[in-house]
């Protein structure tokens, strides 16, 4: 009984692990359409209370080896209060195509969100993009420059400077 209770408490919402990582236990590769659906599901409660939908700006979408950076905003910005987090502006998220994990792009920029997203990948899915060495109280991460280059970009191009 205690083991079951402990597993429910430790493995559930109190563990600090996002539910999206549990959503993709088999590590199937998701499509671009599924990535957009994951973003909509993540913000479903806020969208429902405001009675708006998310609109994605396809021209701002960037595809990487590991997934996508998506740009979204409320479909009807006049229905969103100015002090609401959705606001009247465009937001960005990065979505991992292997795990379905989502990270919000903060004012620190896309590169920081990419690093956080890749650090959450299980070791078998890192594919040379990231190497994490953990010692007590410290985690060292090495991230390949390829992780920051959009698909189709030449190997000599500089990474995005956000």
Backbone bond lengths (Angstrom), bond angles and torsions (degrees), N, CA, C in turn:
res aa  C-N    CA-C-N  psi(-1)  N-CA   C-N-CA  omega(-1)  CA-C   N-CA-C  phi
1 X - - - 1.452 - - 1.529 111.04 -
2 X 1.343 116.25 -47.90 1.467 118.87 -178.89 1.514 111.72 -64.79
3 X 1.345 115.68 -37.39 1.460 119.22 179.31 1.529 110.50 -61.77
4 X 1.326 115.68 -44.37 1.456 120.51 179.64 1.525 110.35 -62.87
5 X 1.337 116.48 -46.45 1.451 121.29 -179.50 1.523 111.17 -61.86
6 X 1.329 116.08 -43.43 1.467 120.79 178.93 1.526 110.37 -62.64
7 X 1.340 117.99 -42.26 1.461 120.82 -179.38 1.523 111.16 -65.36
8 X 1.334 116.92 -35.81 1.460 119.57 177.96 1.519 110.81 -68.36
9 X 1.327 116.01 -41.04 1.468 119.35 179.87 1.509 110.97 -70.27
10 X 1.339 117.59 -46.71 1.460 121.57 -175.80 1.524 111.79 -73.00
11 X 1.315 118.32 -37.39 1.456 120.80 -176.03 1.509 114.36 -90.33
12 X 1.315 117.63 -4.54 1.456 120.77 -176.38 1.507 113.09 -92.57
13 X 1.314 115.60 -149.42 1.461 121.74 -174.97 1.523 112.34 -67.45
14 X 1.337 118.77 -22.62 1.461 121.22 -177.57 1.514 112.32 -77.98
15 X 1.315 119.00 -9.51 1.459 121.04 -175.24 1.520 112.33 -75.67
16 X 1.308 117.92 -14.39 1.457 120.33 -177.69 1.516 112.96 85.35
17 X 1.331 116.91 -5.54 1.458 119.74 177.91 1.520 108.78 -85.22
18 X 1.317 117.43 138.12 1.460 119.34 179.84 1.526 111.47 -69.05
19 X 1.308 115.99 149.76 1.455 120.89 -179.11 1.525 112.03 -68.61
20 X 1.324 118.37 -23.75 1.456 119.62 -178.31 1.511 111.57 -64.70
21 X 1.344 118.96 -30.99 1.454 119.97 178.59 1.529 109.91 -68.90
22 X 1.329 118.16 -32.59 1.444 121.37 176.36 1.522 110.29 -75.18
23 X 1.301 117.52 -25.45 1.456 123.18 -179.55 1.525 110.95 -66.14
24 X 1.305 117.32 -32.62 1.464 122.73 -177.11 1.525 111.63 -113.51
25 X 1.315 118.00 62.09 1.456 120.38 -178.43 1.523 112.13 -69.09
26 X 1.311 118.10 -31.59 1.469 120.33 -177.52 1.517 112.32 -83.39
27 X 1.294 119.17 -9.74 1.461 124.42 179.48 1.525 112.43 62.76
28 X 1.333 115.99 41.01 1.456 119.87 173.32 1.519 108.34 -68.85
29 X 1.297 115.68 147.43 1.464 119.70 176.79 1.520 107.56 -80.03
30 X 1.329 115.79 128.44 1.460 119.65 -178.88 1.522 109.86 -94.56
31 X 1.309 115.37 157.22 1.456 121.41 178.75 1.533 109.66 -89.74
32 X 1.303 115.02 171.60 1.459 121.47 178.28 1.537 110.47 -61.74
33 X 1.318 117.11 -40.40 1.467 121.84 178.83 1.526 109.91 -62.83
34 X 1.339 116.68 -43.36 1.470 120.26 178.46 1.525 111.66 -65.59
35 X 1.323 117.07 -34.10 1.470 120.66 177.71 1.525 110.10 -63.65
36 X 1.327 116.91 -43.27 1.464 119.94 177.25 1.526 110.86 -64.04
37 X 1.333 116.72 -38.52 1.464 120.57 178.96 1.524 111.06 -64.42
38 X 1.338 117.79 -37.66 1.464 121.29 177.31 1.521 111.48 -62.24
39 X 1.326 116.85 -39.75 1.464 120.93 178.62 1.528 109.77 -65.71
40 X 1.325 117.29 -42.47 1.465 120.94 178.29 1.530 110.22 -62.46
41 X 1.334 117.00 -42.90 1.468 120.91 179.01 1.524 111.40 -63.69
42 X 1.313 116.69 -37.02 1.467 120.36 -179.00 1.524 111.81 -62.55
43 X 1.324 116.77 -37.47 1.457 120.99 -176.98 1.526 112.51 -105.77
44 X 1.328 117.97 18.40 1.466 122.42 -174.72 1.520 113.18 -57.96
45 X 1.323 117.96 -40.93 1.455 120.95 -177.17 1.531 111.18 -64.35
46 X 1.325 116.71 -45.98 1.467 119.86 178.46 1.519 111.39 -64.69
47 X 1.330 116.02 -40.14 1.465 119.84 -179.74 1.522 111.02 -66.02
48 X 1.321 115.94 -36.89 1.463 120.23 -179.85 1.527 111.05 -67.20
49 X 1.329 117.28 -43.03 1.460 119.39 -179.01 1.531 112.17 -68.61
50 X 1.328 117.92 -29.31 1.465 120.98 178.08 1.530 112.48 -89.13
51 X 1.330 116.28 -12.76 1.459 122.92 -176.81 1.522 111.94 57.14
52 X 1.333 114.79 47.57 1.464 121.64 175.02 1.527 108.50 -130.17
53 X 1.299 115.71 167.94 1.460 122.35 175.82 1.516 108.39 -116.64
54 X 1.326 115.85 162.01 1.464 120.20 175.40 1.514 109.32 -88.91
55 X 1.306 115.49 138.17 1.448 121.27 173.08 1.514 108.69 -113.16
56 X 1.327 117.27 134.42 1.460 121.99 -179.64 1.519 109.63 -102.96
57 X 1.325 116.30 136.25 1.460 121.98 177.63 1.529 107.94 -93.38
58 X 1.335 116.36 102.24 1.463 121.73 -176.36 1.529 112.18 -62.93
59 X 1.334 117.76 -29.51 1.462 120.09 -179.01 1.528 111.97 -70.98
60 X 1.334 117.64 -20.62 1.462 122.24 179.37 1.539 112.73 -94.31
61 X 1.329 117.53 -5.22 1.461 121.16 -179.24 1.521 109.76 -72.42
62 X 1.334 115.07 133.88 1.461 121.47 178.02 1.520 107.44 -124.60
63 X 1.346 116.81 129.91 1.456 120.78 179.26 1.520 109.76 -101.99
64 X 1.322 115.20 135.05 1.455 122.98 178.57 1.524 108.54 -120.15
65 X 1.320 116.45 172.71 1.456 121.63 177.61 1.531 111.34 -60.04
66 X 1.305 117.88 -35.99 1.468 123.69 -175.78 1.526 113.15 -91.46
67 X 1.330 118.91 -16.67 1.468 120.81 -177.84 1.513 113.15 165.22
68 X 1.342 116.72 -140.37 1.457 121.84 -174.66 1.523 111.90 -136.29
69 X 1.329 114.92 154.21 1.464 121.66 163.75 1.514 105.30 -107.64
70 X 1.325 116.07 120.23 1.459 122.06 -177.38 1.519 110.20 -108.95
71 X 1.310 115.17 146.07 1.456 122.83 177.04 1.519 107.93 -112.85
72 X 1.339 116.44 129.07 1.463 119.03 -179.41 1.522 110.72 -140.14
73 X 1.318 114.43 158.45 1.465 122.79 176.13 1.522 107.29 -155.67
74 X 1.308 115.67 167.17 1.465 119.98 177.05 1.521 108.56 -66.19
75 X 1.335 115.75 139.57 1.463 119.49 -179.56 1.525 111.43 -66.77
76 X 1.331 116.73 -31.14 1.467 121.45 177.32 1.537 108.05 -127.00
77 X 1.339 117.59 87.93 1.466 120.70 -174.71 1.529 114.17 -63.19
78 X 1.326 118.24 -18.30 1.463 119.73 -179.86 1.529 111.90 -71.20
79 X 1.331 117.39 -18.63 1.471 121.51 179.91 1.529 112.13 -87.55
80 X 1.330 117.35 -4.47 1.462 121.26 -177.68 1.521 109.10 -100.58
81 X 1.336 117.98 124.40 1.468 119.77 177.28 1.534 110.54 -61.78
82 X 1.313 116.13 149.39 1.467 120.04 -176.76 1.519 112.82 -63.24
83 X 1.331 118.28 -31.12 1.461 120.10 -178.27 1.531 113.33 -88.82
84 X 1.328 119.19 2.95 1.457 123.20 178.64 1.526 109.35 -77.40
85 X 1.347 117.29 148.43 1.465 120.74 -177.97 1.523 112.25 -59.41
86 X 1.335 116.97 -31.96 1.460 119.47 179.80 1.521 110.24 -69.37
87 X 1.335 114.87 -32.00 1.459 120.60 174.54 1.504 114.42 50.41
88 X 1.276 114.53 -161.36 1.469 120.51 179.93 1.512 109.10 -116.12
89 X 1.337 115.25 47.87 1.455 119.61 -179.28 1.520 109.76 -141.47
90 X 1.307 115.77 173.99 1.454 122.59 179.53 1.525 109.74 -89.20
91 X 1.320 116.40 140.55 1.456 122.84 177.56 1.525 108.53 -118.71
92 X 1.329 115.75 157.88 1.455 120.94 179.19 1.521 109.69 -126.70
93 X 1.336 116.28 146.40 1.456 123.42 171.94 1.520 107.48 -137.73
94 X 1.331 115.14 156.50 1.460 120.40 171.34 1.523 106.88 -114.22
95 X 1.337 115.79 139.07 1.462 122.16 -176.04 1.524 108.52 -125.15
96 X 1.324 116.54 127.61 1.464 123.09 178.75 1.523 108.90 -82.25
97 X 1.318 116.99 123.71 1.470 120.67 -177.38 1.532 112.81 -72.14
98 X 1.333 118.73 -21.43 1.455 121.24 -178.57 1.527 113.54 -88.81
99 X 1.318 117.86 -34.29 1.458 120.62 -174.80 1.526 113.44 -111.06
100 X 1.326 118.05 -20.34 1.455 120.81 -175.45 1.517 112.61 81.16
101 X 1.341 117.48 6.47 1.463 120.59 177.96 1.521 110.65 -69.07
102 X 1.328 115.33 148.26 1.459 122.49 -178.53 1.518 108.44 -126.75
103 X 1.323 116.33 136.64 1.468 122.09 173.81 1.520 107.76 -128.28
104 X 1.309 116.57 135.38 1.455 120.82 175.76 1.522 109.49 -77.60
105 X 1.310 116.11 141.19 1.459 121.04 175.18 1.518 106.76 -86.72
106 X 1.319 116.13 118.20 1.462 121.40 -178.81 1.517 109.84 -93.26
107 X 1.313 116.01 -172.96 1.464 120.22 178.42 1.522 111.59 -66.48
108 X 1.337 117.81 -14.31 1.472 120.82 176.74 1.525 111.17 -71.10
109 X 1.316 117.89 -18.52 1.449 121.33 174.87 1.512 114.61 109.45
110 X 1.309 114.54 174.83 1.455 122.71 -176.60 1.517 111.93 -65.80
111 X 1.305 118.56 -38.69 1.464 120.85 -176.51 1.519 112.38 -60.33
112 X 1.314 117.96 -40.23 1.455 120.99 178.07 1.522 111.80 -63.72
113 X 1.325 116.85 -40.32 1.466 121.21 178.25 1.531 110.51 -66.57
114 X 1.324 117.24 -38.18 1.469 120.94 177.94 1.531 109.65 -63.51
115 X 1.317 117.36 -43.16 1.466 120.68 179.80 1.527 110.99 -62.70
116 X 1.335 117.41 -45.45 1.465 120.44 179.03 1.526 111.09 -62.83
117 X 1.333 116.05 -39.77 1.464 121.13 -179.40 1.525 110.89 -64.59
118 X 1.328 117.32 -46.78 1.459 120.68 -177.66 1.524 112.35 -70.62
119 X 1.325 117.93 -31.02 1.467 120.56 177.52 1.526 111.21 -63.53
120 X 1.316 117.60 -28.62 1.464 122.10 -179.17 1.516 112.87 -80.20
121 X 1.330 118.42 -10.28 1.460 121.09 -179.91 1.533 110.23 -66.96
122 X 1.333 117.19 143.32 1.467 119.16 173.85 1.536 109.63 -67.60
123 X 1.325 118.42 154.09 1.471 121.67 -175.96 1.528 114.42 -53.67
124 X 1.335 117.52 -36.00 1.465 119.32 -177.50 1.527 113.24 -70.72
125 X 1.341 118.27 -11.13 1.469 121.17 -178.97 1.527 113.25 -110.30
126 X 1.298 118.26 11.14 1.468 119.82 -176.08 1.518 112.73 -79.02
127 X 1.309 119.78 -25.77 1.470 125.06 170.64 1.518 114.80 46.44
128 X 1.296 119.64 37.95 1.452 121.41 178.50 1.513 114.02 77.04
129 X 1.330 118.20 -1.78 1.459 120.53 178.32 1.519 111.37 -77.29
130 X 1.322 116.59 -33.62 1.455 120.76 -177.60 1.523 109.43 -146.07
131 X 1.328 115.14 142.58 1.457 121.66 174.49 1.520 107.13 -126.50
132 X 1.325 116.11 126.33 1.454 120.81 -178.55 1.523 108.64 -119.65
133 X 1.325 115.92 124.30 1.465 122.08 174.72 1.512 107.09 -114.80
134 X 1.325 115.78 121.55 1.462 119.62 -178.76 1.521 109.40 -110.07
135 X 1.315 115.01 131.29 1.456 123.07 170.46 1.517 105.49 -125.48
136 X 1.314 118.64 159.99 1.470 118.88 -177.54 1.531 112.77 -52.38
137 X 1.314 115.26 120.37 1.458 121.51 177.62 1.520 115.48 82.09
138 X 1.342 118.05 2.08 1.461 120.03 -176.44 1.522 110.20 -150.02
139 X 1.307 116.51 140.40 1.465 121.57 173.67 1.522 107.34 -129.32
140 X 1.320 115.69 124.05 1.463 120.44 177.59 1.523 108.13 -104.44
141 X 1.324 115.56 131.77 1.459 120.67 -178.84 1.527 109.83 -123.32
142 X 1.325 115.70 133.78 1.447 121.87 171.17 1.514 107.15 -116.98
143 X 1.317 115.44 123.40 1.463 120.07 -177.42 1.524 108.37 -116.39
144 X 1.309 115.50 130.03 1.459 121.81 -179.12 1.528 109.91 -67.93
145 X 1.318 116.11 147.08 1.468 120.62 175.70 1.525 111.42 -62.68
146 X 1.336 116.97 -25.20 1.467 120.49 178.96 1.522 112.34 -62.70
147 X 1.320 117.53 -24.58 1.463 121.21 -179.83 1.523 111.65 -66.97
148 X 1.326 117.12 -24.47 1.461 121.36 -176.58 1.526 113.32 -99.50
149 X 1.336 117.88 -0.87 1.460 121.45 -177.86 1.510 110.75 -100.43
150 X 1.333 117.23 124.25 1.469 119.76 176.57 1.523 111.18 -61.72
151 X 1.326 116.70 152.91 1.466 120.97 176.70 1.524 109.52 -60.61
152 X 1.291 115.88 142.57 1.456 120.49 179.48 1.514 113.88 86.59
153 X 1.326 117.87 -8.12 1.459 120.90 178.43 1.522 108.55 -83.57
154 X 1.323 116.76 143.45 1.458 120.36 -178.26 1.528 110.38 -65.79
155 X 1.338 118.40 148.88 1.458 120.88 -177.71 1.527 113.80 -64.06
156 X 1.333 118.22 -21.31 1.459 121.27 -178.86 1.513 113.32 -85.79
157 X 1.331 117.46 -8.80 1.465 120.74 -177.59 1.524 110.73 -69.75
158 X 1.306 115.69 148.94 1.465 121.39 178.64 1.525 109.57 -74.33
159 X 1.352 117.89 146.74 1.464 119.12 175.32 1.510 111.32 -66.67
160 X 1.320 115.14 157.54 1.455 121.95 -178.77 1.532 109.93 -55.97
161 X 1.306 118.80 129.39 1.455 122.18 -172.88 1.516 114.14 -95.51
162 X 1.318 118.00 45.86 1.463 119.67 -179.87 1.493 110.88 -87.67
